[in-house]
């Protein structure tokens, strides 16, 4: 019974992968020297034969084992230490694996990188796919169609909020259906359950995640990924993430933390409102930061040719509507700018309309006065024009995708000023389920409370800075690009 070198170098301690090669190298050399000293006089076990290499981790020394009663104490201690390490190594989840292409090269999605390798990591396995209308290749073919045509044993599909075609309105539950394109069953992950059940996972060996996220914590596709990773770990299923771009780039980190009491499906993990990470990077971080209670056997298939400076427009790919109110490549930034505001009472953020989340208005507000106020707020790269819709007055937004401004802070500024110009009606009218959801999206009840007591938007945004900076540091080991 020998501890292999590979196990020795990746033995997890309390669930955390150890990566100090120098430490383990010194440790192994010490054990080899001590074992050689103990094994100069080999003795045959009288009751049973077991090759422990005289407790040396690499089997240096005698070929026969020692009876336990006859082992030197130093050897006994090393044997039990090795046995514990071996047990931990055999029971622990293997470290995540990352599939990469050649450095540089033209931009390619994770699904295209997988196809370029002939779907090798899926061959011989029963495959499930978390998918919707955004799951397409660079050439526009649906991921589920490509996988099926490649002869991979795709047996089940799983759909997040908005359904497999992305047409169901936000927050509306739906049931299981059959996919018209593939004929496969589609299990709802936004109905009776949002976490795959053991029955849902029973037909598969590996779950593949291929959804286009928008880079904002409250958008539920990453929540679906986290709970699905946990379910796969608990049911012995592998988990593969086909990486996709963050459409608002990889550097923008903005917004408040999530208080534990306000964890929900729109704030599933404690990350800033805007995290600046891809879904593959988030999956890696989830496995190491304790965001999920169990870690699956994870593999991330990287993109090729993406870097953190890229916006969606830089990929050269068409944008596929991720949900009914995210129709354009620029929509994710508008979602950040007014998504928190949109949960308040008596407001209009342009839904329904031609540019969802592209307006900020409230009942009884003078559009011209509010526009002039916004123009003095000092958000570079953001411009404002008057907006009116019946009794609602406010602004239409125009946002440069590369604006250096904190767009989450803009959301708070707009809310505070609309509330002031409406005489406090927005915050005063919020109660019950509406206030509960508003707090969940923000991540705590502090925004509603602070604005009502007169805190300035600048002070509120400044209170995030320590958390934002800490997150930038914590995410660094998991960045793939």
C-alpha positions in Angstrom: 0.0 0.0 0.0 2.0 3.0 -1.3 1.0 6.6 -1.6 1.5 7.7 -5.2 3.5 10.8 -5.9 0.5 12.4 -7.6 -1.6 12.0 -4.5 1.1 13.4 -2.4 1.3 16.6 -4.4 -2.4 17.3 -4.4 -3.6 16.0 -1.1 -6.5 18.2 0.1 -6.3 19.4 3.7 -9.8 20.2 5.1 -11.1 20.5 1.5 -8.4 22.9 0.3 -5.9 21.9 -2.4 -2.3 22.2 -1.3 0.0 23.4 -4.0 3.3 24.0 -2.4 5.6 21.7 -4.4 8.7 22.8 -2.4 7.2 21.7 0.9 6.1 18.3 -0.3 9.4 17.8 -2.0 11.3 18.4 1.2 8.8 16.2 3.1 9.2 13.3 0.7 13.0 13.4 0.8 13.0 13.3 4.6 10.7 10.3 4.6 12.9 8.5 2.1 16.0 9.0 4.2 14.3 7.9 7.4 12.8 4.9 5.8 16.2 3.8 4.4 17.6 3.8 7.9 14.7 1.8 9.3 14.8 -0.8 6.5 18.5 -1.8 6.6 17.5 -5.1 8.3 14.3 -6.3 6.6 12.2 -8.8 8.5 9.4 -11.0 7.2 6.0 -10.6 8.6 5.1 -13.8 10.4 1.3 -13.6 10.1 0.6 -11.9 6.8 2.6 -10.4 3.9 1.9 -6.8 3.0 4.3 -4.6 1.0 4.4 -1.3 2.7 7.9 -0.5 1.5 8.8 -0.3 5.2 6.6 2.7 5.5 8.6 4.7 2.9 6.2 6.7 0.7 8.0 5.6 -2.4 8.8 2.0 -1.4 12.6 2.6 -0.8 14.2 -0.1 1.3 13.2 -3.7 1.9 10.8 -5.6 -0.3 9.0 -7.3 2.6 6.8 -5.6 5.1 7.3 -5.5 8.9 4.8 -7.0 11.3 3.1 -4.1 13.2 4.4 -5.3 16.6 8.0 -5.1 15.3 7.9 -1.7 13.6 10.1 1.0 15.1 8.0 3.8 16.5 9.3 6.3 13.9 8.1 3.9 11.2 4.7 3.5 12.9 4.2 7.2 13.0 5.1 7.6 9.4 2.9 4.7 8.4 -0.2 6.1 10.0 0.5 9.6 8.6 0.8 8.1 5.2 -2.4 6.0 5.7 -4.3 9.2 6.7 -3.0 11.0 3.7 -3.9 8.1 1.4 -7.4 7.9 2.8 -7.9 11.7 2.3 -6.5 11.5 -1.2 -8.8 8.6 -2.1 -11.9 10.2 -0.7 -11.3 13.8 -1.8 -12.7 15.4 -5.0 -10.0 15.7 -7.6 -8.9 19.3 -8.3 -10.7 21.1 -11.1 -9.4 20.6 -14.6 -9.0 23.2 -17.3 -9.1 22.5 -21.0 -7.2 25.1 -23.0 -6.4 25.6 -26.6 -3.3 27.0 -28.2 -2.3 30.4 -26.8 -3.6 33.3 -28.9 -5.5 32.6 -32.1 -8.9 33.8 -33.2 -11.7 34.1 -30.7 -13.6 30.8 -30.0 -16.2 29.9 -27.5 -15.9 27.0 -25.0 -18.4 25.0 -27.1 -16.3 25.4 -30.2 -13.1 24.4 -28.3 -14.9 21.3 -27.2 -16.1 20.5 -30.7 -12.5 21.0 -32.0 -11.5 18.2 -29.7 -14.3 16.0 -31.0 -16.1 16.2 -27.7 -13.5 13.8 -26.3 -14.3 14.4 -22.6 -17.9 13.4 -23.2 -17.4 10.3 -25.2 -18.7 7.1 -23.6 -20.8 9.0 -21.0 -24.4 9.8 -20.6 -24.6 13.6 -21.0 -27.0 16.2 -19.6 -27.0 19.8 -20.8 -28.1 23.0 -19.0 -29.1 25.0 -22.0 -31.4 27.6 -23.6 -31.5 29.8 -26.7 -28.1 31.5 -25.8 -26.3 28.1 -26.0 -25.0 28.4 -29.6 -21.7 27.9 -31.3 -19.8 30.6 -33.0 -21.5 29.7 -36.3 -24.9 30.0 -34.7 -25.8 26.3 -34.3 -27.6 25.3 -31.0 -25.2 23.5 -28.7 -27.7 20.7 -28.1 -28.0 20.1 -31.8 -24.3 20.1 -32.4 -23.6 17.7 -29.5 -26.4 15.4 -30.7 -25.2 15.4 -34.3 -21.7 14.6 -33.2 -22.9 11.2 -31.9 -22.4 12.1 -28.2 -24.9 10.3 -25.9 -26.9 13.4 -25.0 -29.9 12.1 -22.9 -31.4 15.0 -21.1 -31.7 18.8 -21.1 -32.2 21.2 -18.2 -33.6 24.7 -18.6 -33.0 27.8 -16.3 -35.3 30.8 -15.6 -37.1 31.9 -18.8 -37.2 28.4 -20.2 -35.3 26.6 -22.9 -36.3 29.2 -25.5 -35.9 32.2 -23.3 -39.4 33.5 -23.8 -40.9 33.1 -20.4 -41.2 36.3 -18.3 -39.0 36.9 -15.3 -40.1 35.1 -12.1 -42.6 32.8 -13.8 -42.3 29.1 -13.0 -42.6 26.5 -15.7 -42.8 22.7 -15.8 -40.9 19.9 -17.7 -41.4 19.8 -21.4 -40.0 17.9 -24.4 -37.6 19.8 -26.7 -38.9 20.0 -30.3 -35.4 20.4 -31.7 -33.9 17.2 -30.2 -36.8 15.2 -28.9 -35.2 15.1 -25.5 -36.8 15.7 -22.2 -36.3 19.2 -20.7 -36.2 19.3 -16.9 -37.3 22.6 -15.4 -34.8 24.3 -13.1 -37.2 27.1 -12.4 -40.4 25.3 -11.2 -41.0 23.0 -8.3 -37.2 23.0 -7.8 -34.3 25.1 -8.8 -31.7 22.5 -7.9 -31.6 19.3 -9.9 -33.1 16.4 -7.9 -31.5 12.9 -7.7 -34.3 11.7 -10.0 -33.4 14.4 -12.6 -29.8 13.4 -12.4 -30.3 9.7 -12.5 -30.1 9.4 -16.3 -26.7 11.1 -16.7 -23.0 10.7 -15.8 -21.9 14.2 -16.6 -23.7 17.6 -16.6 -22.6 20.3 -19.1 -23.3 23.9 -18.4 -23.5 26.2 -21.4 -25.5 29.5 -20.8 -24.6 33.1 -21.6 -24.5 35.1 -18.4 -24.6 38.9 -18.3 -22.1 39.6 -15.5 -24.5 40.7 -12.8 -25.1 38.8 -9.5 -28.9 39.1 -9.6 -29.2 37.5 -13.0 -30.1 33.9 -12.1 -28.1 31.9 -14.6 -25.1 31.8 -12.3 -27.4 30.8 -9.4 -28.6 27.8 -11.5 -24.9 26.9 -12.1 -24.0 27.0 -8.4 -26.9 24.8 -7.2 -26.4 22.4 -10.1 -22.8 22.0 -9.2 -23.7 21.2 -5.7 -26.4 18.7 -6.8 -23.9 17.0 -9.1 -21.4 16.7 -6.3 -24.0 15.2 -4.0 -25.0 12.6 -6.6 -21.6 11.6 -8.0 -21.9 13.4 -11.4 -19.2 15.3 -13.2 -19.7 18.9 -14.1 -18.4 20.6 -17.2 -18.5 24.4 -17.9 -18.2 25.6 -21.4 -16.9 29.1 -20.9 -18.4 32.2 -22.5 -17.5 35.9 -22.4 -18.6 38.3 -19.7 -20.4 40.8 -22.0 -19.4 43.8 -19.9 -15.7 42.8 -19.7 -13.5 41.3 -17.1 -12.3 44.3 -15.0 -15.5 45.9 -13.8 -16.1 45.0 -10.1 -18.9 47.0 -8.4 -21.5 46.9 -5.7 -22.4 45.7 -2.2 -21.9 42.3 -0.5 -24.7 39.9 0.3 -25.7 39.6 4.0 -26.2 36.0 5.0 -29.8 36.7 6.0 -30.5 37.9 2.4 -29.1 35.1 0.5 -31.5 34.1 -2.3 -31.7 32.9 -5.9 -31.0 36.5 -7.0 -28.1 36.8 -4.6 -26.9 33.2 -4.3 -23.3 33.9 -3.3 -21.5 36.7 -1.6 -19.9 38.5 -4.6 -20.3 42.1 -5.7 -23.3 43.1 -7.8 -21.0 43.2 -10.8 -18.2 40.6 -10.5 -16.2 40.9 -13.8 -15.8 37.1 -14.2 -16.8 34.4 -16.7 -19.0 31.5 -15.7 -16.0 29.2 -15.8 -14.0 31.4 -13.5 -17.0 31.6 -11.1 -17.3 27.8 -11.1 -13.6 27.5 -10.1 -14.0 30.1 -7.4 -17.1 28.4 -6.0 -15.2 25.2 -5.5 -12.5 26.8 -3.5 -14.4 29.5 -1.6 -17.0 27.4 0.1 -19.9 28.9 -1.9 -21.3 25.4 -2.4 -21.6 22.7 0.3 -20.1 19.9 -1.9 -17.6 20.2 -4.8 -18.2 18.2 -8.0 -15.5 16.8 -10.3 -15.2 20.0 -12.3 -13.8 20.7 -15.7 -13.8 24.1 -17.4 -13.4 24.3 -21.2 -11.7 27.7 -21.8 -12.4 30.1 -24.6 -9.6 31.0 -27.0 -8.7 34.6 -27.8 -10.8 36.3 -25.1 -9.2 38.8 -22.8 -10.5 41.0 -19.9 -10.6 44.2 -21.9 -13.1 42.7 -24.4 -16.8 43.8 -24.4 -19.3 41.6 -26.3 -19.0 43.8 -29.3 -15.3 42.9 -29.6 -16.0 39.2 -30.0 -17.5 39.7 -33.5 -20.5 37.4 -32.6 -24.1 38.3 -32.8 -25.9 38.8 -29.5 -28.7 36.3 -28.7 -31.4 37.6 -26.4 -30.6 36.1 -23.0 -34.1 36.8 -21.7 -37.1 38.9 -22.8 -35.7 42.1 -21.4 -32.0 41.6 -22.3 -32.4 41.9 -26.1 -29.1 43.7 -27.1 -25.4 43.4 -26.4 -25.6 46.7 -24.5 -28.6 45.6 -22.4 -26.4 44.1 -19.5 -25.0 47.5 -18.7 -28.5 49.0 -18.6 -29.6 46.1 -16.4 -26.8 47.1 -13.9 -27.8 50.8 -14.1 -31.4 50.4 -13.3 -31.9 46.8 -12.1 -32.0 47.7 -8.4 -34.2 50.8 -9.1 -36.6 48.6 -11.1 -37.6 46.7 -8.0 -38.8 49.9 -6.3 -42.4 51.2 -6.1 -43.9 53.6 -8.7 -40.9 53.6 -11.1 -40.5 53.1 -14.8 -37.2 51.6 -16.2 -38.4 51.3 -19.8 -40.2 47.9 -19.5 -42.1 47.3 -21.7 -40.3 49.4 -24.3 -37.7 49.3 -27.1 -34.8 49.6 -24.6 -35.6 47.6 -21.5 -33.7 49.0 -18.4 -32.8 52.0 -20.4 -34.9 54.6 -18.5 -35.2 55.9 -15.0 -38.4 57.6 -14.2 -41.0 57.9 -11.4 -44.6 59.2 -11.1 -44.9 62.9 -10.6 -41.2 63.7 -11.5 -40.5 66.5 -14.0 -38.4 65.1 -16.8 -36.5 68.2 -17.6 -35.6 69.0 -14.0 -34.5 65.4 -13.4 -32.4 65.4 -16.6 -30.5 68.5 -15.5 -29.9 67.0 -12.1 -28.5 63.8 -13.7 -26.2 65.7 -16.0 -24.5 67.2 -12.9 -24.0 63.8 -11.2 -20.6 63.3 -12.9 -20.7 59.9 -14.4 -18.3 59.9 -17.4 -19.4 57.9 -20.4 -23.1 58.2 -19.4 -25.5 60.7 -21.0 -29.1 61.5 -20.2 -32.0 62.8 -22.1 -35.6 63.6 -21.0 -38.0 60.7 -20.8 -41.8 60.8 -20.3 -44.3 58.0 -20.2 -47.7 59.1 -19.1 -47.5 60.2 -15.5 -43.8 59.1 -15.3 -41.0 61.5 -15.8 -37.3 60.9 -15.8 -34.4 60.2 -18.2 -33.3 57.9 -21.0 -29.8 56.6 -20.5 -27.0 56.2 -23.0 -24.0 54.3 -21.7 -20.6 53.9 -23.3 -19.6 50.2 -22.8 -16.2 51.3 -21.7 -17.3 53.9 -19.3 -15.0 54.1 -16.2 -18.0 55.1 -14.1 -19.3 52.8 -11.4 -22.6 51.9 -13.0 -24.0 50.1 -9.8 -23.4 53.4 -8.0 -25.4 55.2 -10.8 -28.3 52.9 -10.0 -28.3 54.1 -6.4 -27.9 57.8 -7.4 -30.9 57.5 -9.7 -33.0 55.8 -7.1 -32.1 58.4 -4.4 -32.8 61.4 -6.7 -36.1 60.0 -8.0 -37.2 59.4 -4.5 -36.3 62.9 -3.5 -38.0 64.5 -6.4 -41.1 62.4 -5.8 -41.4 63.5 -2.2 -40.2 60.2 -0.8 -43.1 58.3 -2.5 -40.8 55.5 -3.9 -39.3 54.3 -0.7 -42.4 55.0 1.5 -44.6 52.9 -0.8 -42.4 49.8 -0.7 -43.6 47.0 1.6 -44.3 43.3 1.8 -43.1 41.1 -1.0 -41.9 44.0 -3.1 -39.6 45.3 -0.4 -38.4 41.8 0.3 -37.4 41.2 -3.3 -35.8 44.7 -3.5 -33.6 43.8 -0.5 -32.7 40.4 -1.9 -31.6 41.9 -5.2 -29.4 44.5 -3.4 -28.1 41.8 -1.0 -29.4 43.3 2.3 -32.0 45.8 3.7 -29.3 48.5 4.2 -30.0 50.4 1.0 -33.7 51.0 1.8 -32.9 51.8 5.4 -29.9 54.1 4.6 -31.8 56.1 2.0 -34.8 56.6 4.3 -32.6 58.0 7.0 -30.9 60.4 4.6 -27.6 58.8 3.7 -26.1 60.1 0.5 -25.6 57.9 -2.5 -21.9 58.8 -2.4 -21.6 57.5 1.1 -23.4 54.3 0.2 -21.2 53.6 -2.8 -18.1 54.4 -0.7 -19.1 51.8 1.8 -18.7 49.1 -0.9 -15.1 49.9 -1.6 -13.5 47.6 1.0 -15.5 44.7 -0.2 -14.9 45.4 -3.9 -11.1 45.6 -3.3 -11.1 42.4 -1.2 -13.0 40.6 -3.9 -10.6 41.7 -6.6 -7.8 40.1 -4.6 -9.7 36.9 -3.8 -10.7 36.3 -7.3 -7.2 36.6 -8.7 -6.2 32.9 -8.4 -9.2 31.8 -10.4 -8.9 34.2 -13.4 -8.3 32.2 -16.6 -7.7 35.1 -19.0 
